[in-house]
Amino acid sequence: MVKLSKIARQADVLLDLMGVAVGSLLLVIGIETYRDGGSVGWPIAGSVLFSVNLWVACRRFIRHRKPTP
C-alpha cells in the first residue's frame, strides 16, 4: 500500500531544495546578464528569490531537527 502522506512530504522537501537551486541559477544568470549590459533588476530578482527559498529550506530543516516534547 502506498502512503500518500509520505510521498507528499518527500515531494515537499524536494521542492524546497529545488527552489534554492532555481534561485541560485537565476542569480547567476542575472549577474551575467547585468555584466553584459542588461537590467539591474535581474540580479536583484535572483537574489531575492534565492534568499526567500534559502530561508524556507533552512526553516524546514531547523524545524525537523528540534525534538518534539
N, C-alpha and C positions, 0 to 999 in steps of 0.2 A: 504494500500500500504506500502510495506517495503522500508525504506530508507537505501540504501546500504552504504551511506556515514556515517550515524550514527553508523551502525554496524561495519564498518571498523575502525572508531575512537575508539569505545569501545574495539574492539579486540586489537588495537594498545596499548591502556593503559594497558590492561590485560597482554599483552606480555611483556611490560616494567616492570610491577610488578613481573611477574613470573621470569624474568631474574635475579632480585635481590634475589628471593628465591632460584633459582638454583645455583647462585653464592655462597650464604651463605652455602648451603648444600655441595657444592664441597669444600669449605674452611674447613668446619668441618670434612668432610671425609678425606681431605688431611692432616689435623693436626693429626687425629687418625692414619692414615697410616704412617706418619712420626714418631710418637711415637712408633709404632710397628716395626720400623726398615726400613721403606720404604724410597723412594727417597724424597729429599727436594723439588723437582720440583712440587709435588702435592700441598703443601701449598702455594707455590709461584703462581702456576696457579690459584688456588682457590681465592687467594687474589686479583690477577689481574682481574679475571672475575667478582668478587664481586664489586671491585672498579669501573670498567667500567660501569657495569649495574646500580650501585647506582648513578653514575654521570649522566647517561642518564635519569633515572627516576626523579632525582632532577631537571635536566634542563627542563624536560617536565612540572613538577608541578610549577616551578618558572615562566615559560612562560605563563601558564594558569592563574596564579594569577595576572599578570600585566594587568591593564586595557588598552584596546586599545584606542588610541586617536581618 
